[in-house]
Amino acid sequence: MAGRRRKMPRKRKGRQATAVRGSAAESIAAGRASPGGIATAIRGPTAGAKNRRVRFSATPDAAAGRFLSPEQQYLLKKRREAEQRDAKDRRTALAIILALVVLAAGAVAGLVWLWRSSMV
């Protein structure tokens, strides 16, 4: 039976490929050569991360939340959760009102149909 694949140690996790930027990255790229003898360029951040899940922050203040203190991050998270809860409640209320309007329209249509059929 094949052995289990192990996680990388915590020390080695992180952004090793993208940690070097600027002229240092260019010098590293120039120094590295492929088996054919041609220097290879440093790949972009998405080149090796095809199957990894990327965290996407939909709002600009969510991206800015990383630089806040833990307490401020907690408060921001709670405020965002409250806003999402309120939006969900609004959608639920709208759906209930729409269902009641459709039900009332059906009842009125049924009464009109009964009234017309009793007149004949």
HELIX and SHEET records of a PDB file:
HELIX    1   1 SER A   23  GLY A   31  1                                   9    
HELIX    2   2 PRO A   60  ALA A   64  1                                   5    
HELIX    3   3 GLY A   65  PHE A   67  5                                   3    
HELIX    4   4 PRO A   70  MET A  119  1                                  50    
END                                                                             
